[in-house]
Amino acid sequence: MTQLELGLCKSTKRTRKAVFLGEINLIAPYALRGKSGRPPVELVTMLRLLILQQLFGLSDLATEEAVLETTLH
């Protein structure tokens, strides 16, 4: 249960994060759907990976290695 569901949250102000995630949901209908082969990565996960890649200047291979390295530990 969240504070909002319990009626404990008095604020109705939308945060920047909530607005951003709402805008991401507008992209969802256009995201690729896997019909065969490997299943596609979730849209939010892919966006986070792209932001990580841009922030640290990583190549596709370096991003994949960094993700695999952190998920194995």
Secondary structure, 3 states (H helix, E strand, C coil): CCHHHHCCCCCCCCCHHHHHHHHHHHHHHHCCCCCCCCCCCCHHHHHHHHHHHHHHCCCHHHHHHHHHHHHHC
